[in-house]
Amino acid sequence: MKIWIQDTNTKSHRLIRLNCEEHSDYKYVGDLDENELNIFFLDLQKDMDLEKNIKLIKYYGYLHLFIIHKNK
């Protein structure tokens, strides 16, 4: 699955927009198989529901992730 990404990172959160179609303001990540997609998601957030998010991006062709930075 070919993936393009737009990543907005702030002090409090990170907004990641993934899309299966090319967009001018998105960066090309690559042609990822399901295993590579699992690794990509785990790199973003260790406790992510992989199965759910893979099903969503396959069905809709895009996925928006909102990740809150946890204070240590």
Secondary structure, 3 states (H helix, E strand, C coil): CEEEEEEEECCCEEEEEEECCCCCCCEEEEECCHHHHHHHHHHHCCCCCHHHHHHHHHHHCEEEEEEECCCC
